[in-house]
């Protein structure tokens, strides 16, 4: 078995006095998609925030590429290869598509600050809309822009928080194809938070289901059927 790029062990997270995550163990490998699932409010987004450094971890350990980065802040993790596409996308509405993409340069060395042609191969619509303001794009186009901006940082670990939410079906299909292509390239590990079960099961290599801040089901696709996953998510 390949070494894990990401290993979370006994991870806990608090918002004030409220414990949101309790003893989470999770691994992710290069060339695989790890899907984190569960109903609303179980801690999925909080887990991605912990992994991206946008919310401090209360306890446990976070190892990335063999190095402990449990207390690292978001800008440090970005330089270490962690890219986060948050729920709601958070693109800059008054910047052009090109300017939005270029915000991904912040964690790159000066010699790497260019938009790779592969970005436009994955998302052809963005090349047509480079001069259009981000706020003028449809929700699906904004989602493509948010993923593209993350890819510009050349991540080792790509965190995607519900990329299909509120997106029209044809773009959901396209985003699924892009995630599949990125997995096949074998250059990054992908952690996908997703409620759309068919989408997640079609792409996932490993699954973790959260309930009330704990992991209640975890394993490889070969160990978990779609029905088992559906039942766990419905609890």
C-alpha positions in Angstrom: 0.0 0.0 0.0 1.2 3.5 -0.8 2.2 5.8 2.0 -0.5 8.2 3.2 0.0 11.8 2.1 -2.4 12.9 4.9 -2.9 11.3 8.3 -5.2 12.7 10.9 -5.1 11.0 14.3 -7.6 11.5 17.1 -8.4 15.0 15.8 -10.6 17.3 17.9 -11.9 20.8 17.2 -13.9 23.3 19.2 -15.8 26.4 18.5 -15.6 28.2 21.9 -16.8 25.7 24.5 -18.6 23.5 21.9 -16.7 20.4 20.7 -17.4 20.0 17.0 -15.1 17.1 16.1 -14.2 14.2 18.4 -11.4 11.8 17.8 -11.4 11.8 14.0 -8.9 9.5 12.2 -8.6 10.0 8.4 -6.1 9.2 5.7 -5.7 10.2 2.1 -3.3 9.0 -0.5 -1.9 10.5 -3.7 -4.1 9.4 -6.7 -7.1 8.8 -4.6 -10.4 10.5 -3.7 -11.4 10.3 0.0 -15.1 11.3 0.4 -16.3 12.7 3.7 -20.1 12.4 4.0 -22.9 12.9 6.5 -26.0 15.1 7.0 -25.8 18.9 7.6 -24.2 20.0 10.8 -22.1 16.9 11.6 -18.7 18.6 11.2 -17.7 18.0 7.6 -16.9 21.6 6.8 -15.2 22.0 10.2 -13.0 19.1 9.3 -11.9 20.8 6.0 -11.3 24.0 7.9 -9.0 22.2 10.3 -7.1 20.6 7.4 -6.8 23.9 5.6 -5.6 25.8 8.7 -8.6 28.2 8.7 -9.7 27.0 12.1 -7.3 25.9 14.8 -7.1 22.2 15.8 -7.8 21.6 19.5 -6.1 18.2 19.8 -4.7 15.2 18.0 -2.2 15.2 15.2 -2.1 16.2 11.5 0.7 14.8 9.4 1.2 15.9 5.8 3.8 14.2 3.6 5.6 12.9 6.6 5.7 16.2 8.5 3.6 17.2 11.5 1.7 20.4 10.8 -0.9 20.3 13.5 -0.6 23.9 14.5 0.3 25.4 11.1 -1.7 28.4 9.9 -3.5 28.6 6.5 -0.8 30.5 4.6 1.9 27.9 5.8 -0.3 25.0 4.8 -0.9 26.6 1.4 2.8 26.8 0.8 3.1 23.1 1.9 0.6 22.1 -0.8 -2.8 22.3 0.8 -5.5 23.9 -1.4 -9.1 24.5 -0.1 -12.2 25.2 -2.2 -14.7 26.3 0.4 -18.5 25.8 0.3 -19.9 29.0 -1.3 -16.8 29.2 -3.5 -15.6 32.7 -2.2 -14.5 34.1 -5.5 -14.0 37.8 -5.7 -17.0 39.3 -7.4 -15.5 42.5 -8.6 -12.2 41.0 -9.9 -12.0 39.5 -13.4 -11.7 35.8 -13.9 -8.0 36.3 -14.7 -7.5 38.4 -11.5 -9.3 35.8 -9.5 -7.0 33.1 -10.9 -3.9 35.2 -10.1 -4.9 35.4 -6.4 -3.7 31.8 -6.4 -0.1 33.1 -7.0 0.2 34.3 -3.4 1.7 31.1 -2.1 4.0 30.4 -5.1 7.6 31.5 -5.8 7.9 34.3 -8.3 9.2 32.0 -11.0 6.0 29.8 -10.8 3.5 32.6 -11.1 1.7 31.7 -14.3 -1.6 30.2 -15.2 -0.8 26.7 -16.6 -2.4 25.9 -19.9 -3.9 22.8 -18.3 -6.2 25.0 -16.3 -8.0 26.0 -19.6 -7.9 22.4 -20.8 -9.8 21.4 -17.7 -12.1 24.5 -17.7 -12.4 25.8 -21.3 -15.1 28.3 -20.3 -12.7 30.3 -18.1 -10.4 31.1 -21.1 -13.4 32.7 -22.9 -14.3 34.7 -19.8 -10.9 35.9 -18.6 -12.0 39.6 -18.7 -15.4 39.0 -17.2 -16.0 39.8 -13.6 -16.3 36.9 -11.2 -19.7 38.1 -9.9 -21.1 38.0 -13.4 -20.5 34.2 -13.8 -23.2 31.6 -13.1 -22.9 29.5 -10.0 -21.5 26.6 -11.9 -18.9 28.8 -13.7 -17.9 30.3 -10.3 -17.4 26.8 -9.0 -15.1 26.0 -11.9 -13.2 29.2 -11.2 -12.8 28.4 -7.6 -11.4 24.9 -8.4 -9.1 26.4 -11.0 -7.8 29.0 -8.6 -6.9 26.2 -6.1 -5.2 24.1 -8.8 -2.9 27.1 -9.7 -1.2 26.6 -6.4 -0.1 23.1 -7.6 -1.5 21.3 -4.5 -0.5 18.0 -3.1 -3.8 17.9 -1.1 -7.0 19.3 -2.7 -9.9 19.9 -0.3 -13.3 20.3 -2.0 -16.4 21.3 0.1 -19.6 20.3 -1.7 -18.6 21.3 -5.2 -22.0 20.2 -6.6 -24.1 22.3 -4.3 -26.5 24.5 -6.3 -24.9 23.6 -9.6 -26.7 22.7 -12.8 -26.4 19.0 -13.8 -24.2 19.4 -16.9 -21.6 21.3 -14.8 -21.8 18.7 -12.0 -20.9 16.1 -14.7 -18.0 18.2 -15.9 -16.7 18.8 -12.3 -16.9 15.0 -11.8 -14.8 14.5 -14.9 -12.2 17.0 -13.8 -11.9 15.3 -10.4 -11.6 12.0 -12.1 -8.9 13.4 -14.4 -7.0 14.9 -11.4 -7.1 11.6 -9.6 -5.8 9.7 -12.7 -2.9 12.1 -13.0 -1.7 10.8 -9.7 -0.1 14.0 -8.4 -2.4 14.9 -5.5 -4.7 13.5 -2.9 -8.3 14.8 -3.0 -10.6 15.0 0.0 -14.2 15.6 -1.1 -17.0 16.6 1.2 -20.2 15.7 -0.7 -23.9 15.0 0.1 -24.8 13.8 -3.5 -24.3 10.1 -2.9 -24.2 8.9 -6.5 -21.6 11.6 -7.4 -19.4 10.7 -4.3 -19.7 6.9 -4.7 -18.8 7.2 -8.4 -15.6 9.1 -7.7 -14.5 7.9 -4.2 -11.8 5.4 -3.4 -12.3 5.7 0.4 -15.2 6.9 2.5 -15.7 8.4 5.9 -19.2 9.1 7.3 -19.5 11.6 10.2 -22.3 11.8 12.7 -22.2 14.4 15.6 -18.5 15.0 15.1 -17.5 11.4 15.2 -16.7 9.0 12.4 -19.3 6.1 12.3 -18.2 4.4 9.1 -14.9 4.4 7.3 -13.2 2.2 4.7 -12.2 1.6 1.1 -14.8 1.3 -1.7 -14.1 -2.4 -1.9 -15.3 -2.6 1.8 -18.4 -0.4 1.6 -21.3 -0.8 -0.7 -23.4 2.1 -2.0 -26.3 0.8 0.1 -24.2 0.7 3.3 -23.0 4.2 2.6 -26.6 5.4 2.0 -27.7 3.8 5.3 -24.9 5.4 7.3 -25.5 8.8 5.8 -29.2 8.5 6.6 -28.7 7.8 10.3 
